[in-house]
Amino acid sequence: MDLELKDVHVLITGASGGIGLETARLFLQQGARVTAHYNSTLSTLNALLKEFGSARVVALQANLTSEEDVARLFEASRTALGPVQVAIINHGIWPTADEPVAQMSLARWRATLDTNLTGAFLVAREYLRGLEKAEDVVKEKASICFVGSTSGKYGEAGHADYAARSLSYGFTLSLKNEIVKIAPKGRVNCVSPGWVRTAMAEEALKDPIVVYRALATTPLKKVAVPEDVAGQIVILSSTKVSGHVEEYGSHRLHCVQADLADENEVAGLKSNDPLGPVQVLVVNHAVSPPENQMVMNMSLERWRSTIDTNLTASFLISKDESCYRVCWVYRWKYGEAGHADYAASKSAIMYGFTLSLKMKSVNCVAPDPVFVASSAGDSTSEEPAEPLDIAHQIVCLASTKVSGHVSGHIVFVDGGMEVQKRDSPTKSLQIS
């Protein structure tokens, strides 16, 4: 898979082990140039340094809680491999002792927050300062990817200091609006893994109680390995995911018509497929009535027609037990005045249905409208989405190699869209 990362300079913090080391290896395999940061352990990076050479990868030490060290890290990185284009902010510590907040010392709280949160701030700040001075060709690939934790979403008793870092919310969502003022196509995202078999978690995962609790809330019933997370980081850091275009024959492509709201037609669709059992299901069909109708004026007939096509048909086609990966395509995160029937049917898929079905591997891609007009609406990106933008995310989520440990998640392909302010003028959008 060509991710167009050849010669892109990527700086990875915490690259000497676990997720960081595997991420560095994967970027190098994609042709990128990598600055591998470490704090105290260089030895684990020696194999990469030997395999790829000093023209492709350098290892640099820095204390990321020190402003001076972070500035030195970026200066040395720029001298060795040129301006940093992509920053992977992966470093972190997880104190092994379970300490409730009532018993936690201020020293531990500050040490964890300084490393995990303030260190991330200092790295992101120095990256953006360098990006501001960079040439446009460098800014074209601009991307920050934080590595957070599901503890920021669900909490973690005994480790409130670690959970409080929560990079995936306030910090990521703030930076996505700031980066585009420096690099118009710049992006900020966060990958938040659960339990991963790394040196940091090794001791905890020796406890069968910890493993039981981790797997009890994990439908895929496995603890992640670093490769599971690294694949998502690299995908999010690519400005373009490219495939091979060729002419497809009937042994590769089968076209068939069916009314997906009709149970018999759906059953016939599955039983007559010459390509064999369906292994990956992408549910993309939808109807959005063109007329704007407020709820008070909407007929029951229109409501039922939209719900049947968008939601009930999705229920019918997803009943195939042979299919082990499902990806929904849902549009509109924020509701849509005049189209409550459409928003209700698709939000039901996006939230309740996806999260209930994730005993399989089930995910959802949620794009903003694909505009045919020139305006990008409330997106922080200056460009409207293209169908290929959404297709790339669907294919990545359908891949067991790239997304084998991702389930029950919603990927918003919306350019960082935000809810319009009440005093903003209403924009007329044409949706394809």
N, C-alpha and C positions, 0 to 999 in steps of 0.2 A: 504494500500500500504506500503510495507516494504522498507524503504529507507536506511536501514542499518546504522542508526544514533544512535542506542542504546549505551549509555555510552560515546558517543563522546562529548567532552567539547567544547561548543560554547559560545563565548563572543559576546554580542550584545550591541552596543552603542546606546544611545537614546531609551532604552527599556521601558521607563515608560509611553509611550502613543502611540496612533495611530499605525503606521506600526510596530514599534519596539515591542510594547506590544503584538500584535497579532502574530508576528514572534516568540517571546519567547514562547508563549503558544503552537504554532504549533510544535516547536522543542521539547518541553517537552512532548507533546503527542506522539512524535516519539521515546521517550525513551532517548533523549539526556540530558546531564547535562548542565545547562545554567548559565552563569554569566550575569546578567541583569544590565547594567550600567545606572545610571541616574545622572542628573546634579543638579536638585533642588526639584523634586517631587518624593517621595518614596511611597506615599499612594496608587497610582494606582497599584503598584506591590504587595501589601499585599495579595490579593486574590491568586496569583500564589504561593507566599511563603507559605501560609497556605495549599494550595491544594497539592503541590508537596514536601514540606519539605526541610530542609537545606542540605540534602544529594544530592539533585537534582538541587537546584537553590539557588543562592545567589544574593543579590542586593548590588551593590557597587557604591559609589558616586565618581565622579572625574570631574575636570575641564579639558577638553580635549585640551585646548590651552596651558596647562602647561606641560612641559616635566616631571617634578617631579611627577605630579599627574598621568600622563599616566603610568609612570614606577611603581608607587605605585599600580595602578589599576591592572596591570598584575601580580605583585607579590602577591597581596592579592587573586586574582583569582586563581593563581597556588597553593597557600597554601590551599585554600578551596576545589578545585575540580580537581587539577592536571593541567598539561600543557594545554594551549589553543590550540585546533586543528583547529577550524574554527572561523574566525573573520567576523562578520557582521557589517560593518561600515555604520551605518544608521543615526546617529545624524545629525542635521542641524537646522538652523534658517532661517526664511523667513520674513524679515521686511515687515510689512503690508502696509506702506505708499508707494504710487507710486511716484518714484523720477527719472526723466530722468537723464542721466549721467551729463548733463550740470548743474543740480542743486544738484547733490549728493555730500555729504560731504566726505572728506577723512576718517573721523572717522567711518561713516557707512560702507564705502567700506572695510576698514581694519577689522572691527568687523565681518562682514559677511564672508570674506575670511579667517580670522583667525579661526573661528568656523568650517566652512564647509569644507575648503580645507586644511589648515594647521593642523587642528585637525585630519582630515583623514590621513594625512601624518604621524603624530606622532603615531597614533594607528597602522597603517600598519607597520611602522618602528619597533615599540616595539614588535609587533607580530612576525615579521620576525627574530628579534634578539633572541627571545625565541625559535622559531622553529629551528634555527640553532643549538641550544644546545640540542634539544630534541632527544629522541630515535627514531629509524626507525619506530616503530609501531605507534608513534604519527604522524610522517610525512606522513604516508599512507593516512590519511584523510585530509591533509592540503588543506585549501581553504579560500580565501578571497572573500567576496561578498560586493560590494559597493551598496548603495542605492543612486542613482543620481536623475535626473529629465529630463523630455523631454525638459525643457527649455534650457538645454545644447545643444540640437540638433536644436531646432527651435528658440531659443531666447525668451526673455520676456521683452517687453517694460516697463520701470519703475522699473525693477528689474534686471538690468544688473549685479549687484553684486552677486545675487543668481545664475543667469545663467552662470556666468563666472567660477563657481566651476567645471563644466564639467568633473566629475570624469570618465565618461564613455569612454573618448577618451584617451588623452595622458597618464594619470596616470595608468589607467587599462591596457592599451596596453604595457606600459613600465614594470609594475610589473609582467605581465604574463611571461616575459622573465627572470626576476630575480628570481622568486620563485622556478623555476625548478632547479636552481643551488644549492638551499638549500634542497628542497624536490622534487625529480624527478617527482613525480606524482601530485605536487601541482598545483592548478588552481586559476585564478583570473578572476572574472566576475563582471558585473554591471547590476542591475535592475533599469531601469529609468521609473518611473511612471509619468503619467500626473496628472490631478487633482484627489485628493483622499480626502474623507470625514474624516479629522482628526481635532484635536483641532487647529493645526497650520493654517488650511485653513477654519475653521468654519466661521469666520467673512466675509471673501471674498465671500464665497459661499452663503451668505445671499443676495448678490446683484444679481438680476435676469440678469443683463447685463453680469456679469462675467460667470454665468452659461450658458447663451445663447452662448457666445463666445467659451466656453469650449466644449459644445456639438456640435457646428456648424462644428467643425473639428474632431469630434469623431464619426465614423460610427456606433458604438454600442449604441450611444445615451444614455449613462449613466455615471455618475461620479463614479469612482472606490471607493470601500471600502477597509479598511486595509487588509482584508482576501485575496483580489485579488492579492495584492502585496506579502504578506507573503508566499503564496503558491509557487510563482516563486522563492523566495529567498531560501526556504527550498529545492526545487527541484535542484537548481543550487549548493547547498552545499552538496548534496549527491553524494558519489563516485559510488554508484550503485543503480539503480532503479529496484526493483525486483517484478516480478509477480508470480502468482500461475500457475504451469504447470500441465495440465491434458489432458486427451484424449477427443477430441471434436467430438460430433456426428453431424448428418446432420441437426439437429435443430439449431446448432450453426455455422456451416461452410458450405458454398455453393461454389463449384468450377465451373467456367464456362469459355469457350474460346471465345475470340472475337478479331477481327481486329479493334483496337481503332481508326484507321484512316478512317474507313468506317462508315458513318453517320447512315446507316440502321442497322448495327451490334451493334452499341452503343445503339440505340433506343431499339433494341430487348433485349439487355443485361439488361436494366433498367426495361423493362415491364415484364420480366419473372423471376424476383428474388423472390424465395419462402419465403425469410426472411422479405419481406415487404419493404416499402420505405427506401431508403438510407438516413441516418441522418448524418453520418460522411464519408467524402470522402478523401482517401489518394491516391494521384496521384504519383506513384513511377516508372511507366514503362519508359523505355528509350532504345535507340539503339545508340551505339558508334562504327562506322565502325572501324575495327581493323587496317586498313592500314593508315599510316601517309601520308597525302596528303596536301601540302601547297596550299593556295588559288589559286595561279596562275596555278596549275595543277589539281584542283578539277573540276569534271564534274558537269554540272547542274543537272543531274539525281541523283547523290549522294547527292548533297545539298538539293534537294527537298524531297528525301526519308527520310533524317534525320529530316528535319524541319516538315514534315507531321507526322512522328511517334512521335516525342518528343513534338512539340508545337501544331500542329493542332489537334492531338488526345486529348491533354489535354484540349483544347478549347471545343471539342465535349462532352467529358465526364463531364465537369464542368457545362454544361447547365441545369442540373437537379435542378429545383427550390425548390424541397422538402428538399434538403440537406442544412443544416445550418452551418456546419463546414467543411472547406477544408484545407488539408495540402499537400503542394507540397514537393517532394524530388528532390533536385537539386545538382549536383556535379560540382565542379570547380568554384572557386571564381575569379581566376586570369587569365583565358584564357588557351588555350592549343594549342601550335603550332602543326600543322598537323591535328588538329581536330576542325577547326574554325566552321564547321557546327554544331557540338555537342555543343560547347561553346555558340554559338549564340542562338540556340534553347532553351537551358536551362537558359541562363541569361535573356532571354525575359520573361520566367516564373517567375524567381526569382525577377525581378524588376517590369517592367511595368504591367504584368498580375496580379501578387499578389497585387500590390498597387491599381490597378483599381478595382479588385474584392472584396476589403475588406469591401464593404457594407454588405457582409456576414462576418462571422468570417473566415478569410483566412490568413494562415501563411505558412512559408516555412522553411524546415530543409535543411541545405546546408552542407553535409559532404565533407571531402576531399576524395580522392580515398581510398577504402578499400583494403589495400595491402595484397597480398598473399606472398610477399617477406618479409624479416626481417627488411628492412629499413623503418624509419618513415619520410624520406624526410626532408622537411623544417619545420616540426612541432616542437614546443618547447617541446612537450611531447616526451618521448623516445620510446613510443609504438605506433604501427599502430592502426588505428580504427578497431573495430569489428562491424559486422552488428547489434549486440545488442546495441552498443553505439548509433547508429542512431535510432533504434526502440524505445528506451526509450524516446527520445526527441519527436518522432512522437506521441506516446501514450499520453505523458504529454500535448502536444499542442491540442490534440483531446479531452481532458477532459474539460468539462465546469466547474468542481469543481476547478481544478488546474489553468486553463488558460481561464477562462470565460471572462476576461477583456483584453485579448491579441489578437490583430488582426493587420494584415498588417506588421508583423515582420518576420525577417529572423534570424534563430538560426544557427550559424556556428559551426558545430561539426568537428573541424579541428585541435584540439590539439594546437591551437595558431599558426597555419601556417603563414609563412611570405613569401613574394616574394623572390625568389632566387637572390642573387647578381650576377651581370653580369659576374664576374670573377670566380664564383663558377663552378665546373665541372658539366656537365649535368648528371643527374641520370636517369638510365633506370628503369622505374617502371612498374610492371605488375598489372593491375587493374582488379578486379573481378566485 
